[in-house]
Structure formats: C-alpha cells, structure tokens
Amino acid sequence: MVTTDFSELVLTLVRPLVKHPAAVRVIPRESERYLNYVLDVDPADVGRVIGRQGHVIAALRTVVEGARDKRKNAKKIRLVINDQRH
C-alpha cells in the first residue's frame, strides 16, 4: 500500500499559486478525529490561496481529501490556512 505524504502534497499544490513560495510551510497536527495540516503562507499570499469566494482552497481541500486512505477507521484530513492578518 502506498502512503501519501500530505505535507509534501500541499506544498506541491500551493507553491505555484503564491508569489513567495519560500514562505510556504505546512505544519501537521493530529487530533482525536482529524489530521490537521496548517498552511502557513506570506500574509500577502493568503488571498491567492483562498481564491475568490473560497474556490481555490475548496479545490485544494478536495484534492487532499481525495488522496487520503478510505478505510473506515482512518482519520479525516483538514487543511487550515493560518491567516496572520487578523
């Protein structure tokens, strides 16, 4: 069975979208029900990652969720943007 490195997957998807690709970081955090991946980008690039009406982040979440293991007891994946502007 192939395991997916979700941090690397998110980095591969997000870096081409932003103007400051060196500032992109993914911090994995595990909770009881979820594998949370906190996406840290330059404050100027937050809008690029979210997209108009959230379409870009919704597409990213769909791709990441589609790559997870579908076993019954597998934890769900959550992709969260760390918005440092607020």
C-alpha positions as CSV (number, residue, x, y, z in Angstrom):
1,M,0.0,0.0,0.0
2,V,1.3,3.5,-0.9
3,T,1.2,6.1,1.8
4,T,0.8,9.7,0.9
5,D,2.9,12.5,2.4
6,F,0.2,15.1,2.7
7,S,2.6,17.9,3.8
8,E,4.5,17.4,0.5
9,L,1.3,17.2,-1.5
10,V,0.1,20.5,-0.1
11,L,3.4,22.2,-0.7
12,T,3.5,20.9,-4.3
13,L,0.0,22.3,-4.9
14,V,0.4,25.7,-3.2
15,R,3.8,26.8,-4.1
16,P,3.0,27.6,-7.8
17,L,0.0,29.7,-6.7
18,V,1.8,32.2,-4.5
19,K,4.3,35.0,-5.1
20,H,6.5,34.0,-2.1
21,P,6.9,30.2,-2.4
22,A,9.8,30.1,0.1
23,A,7.5,31.3,2.8
24,V,5.0,28.4,2.4
25,R,5.1,25.9,5.3
26,V,2.8,23.1,6.3
27,I,2.6,22.1,10.0
28,P,0.9,18.8,10.7
29,R,-1.1,18.4,13.9
30,E,-3.0,15.4,14.9
31,S,-6.2,15.4,17.0
32,E,-8.5,12.7,18.1
33,R,-10.6,12.6,14.9
34,Y,-8.5,14.6,12.4
35,L,-5.1,15.0,10.8
36,N,-4.9,18.8,10.6
37,Y,-2.5,20.4,8.2
38,V,-2.0,24.1,9.0
39,L,-0.9,26.0,5.9
40,D,1.4,29.0,6.7
41,V,1.9,31.5,3.8
42,D,3.1,35.0,3.5
43,P,0.4,37.4,4.5
44,A,0.3,38.9,1.0
45,D,-0.4,35.5,-0.4
46,V,-3.4,34.5,1.8
47,G,-5.9,35.8,-0.8
48,R,-4.3,33.8,-3.6
49,V,-4.6,30.6,-1.6
50,I,-8.2,31.3,-0.6
51,G,-9.3,32.5,-4.1
52,R,-12.5,34.3,-5.0
53,Q,-15.3,33.1,-2.8
54,G,-13.0,30.3,-1.5
55,H,-12.8,28.4,-4.7
56,V,-9.1,27.7,-4.6
57,I,-9.0,26.5,-1.1
58,A,-12.1,24.4,-1.7
59,A,-10.3,22.7,-4.7
60,L,-7.2,22.1,-2.6
61,R,-9.2,20.5,0.2
62,T,-11.0,18.3,-2.3
63,V,-7.7,17.0,-3.8
64,V,-6.1,16.4,-0.3
65,E,-9.2,14.7,1.0
66,G,-9.3,12.5,-2.2
67,A,-5.8,11.3,-1.6
68,R,-6.4,10.0,2.0
69,D,-6.9,6.4,2.9
70,K,-10.6,5.5,2.8
71,R,-10.5,2.8,5.5
72,K,-13.3,3.1,8.0
73,N,-11.1,4.0,10.9
74,A,-8.8,6.3,9.0
75,K,-8.7,9.9,10.3
76,K,-10.2,12.7,8.2
77,I,-7.8,15.3,6.7
78,R,-8.4,19.0,7.4
79,L,-6.5,21.8,5.6
80,V,-6.5,25.0,7.5
81,I,-4.9,28.4,6.5
82,N,-3.1,30.2,9.2
83,D,-4.3,33.8,8.5
84,Q,-1.9,36.0,10.3
85,R,-3.6,39.2,9.1
86,H,-6.2,39.1,11.8
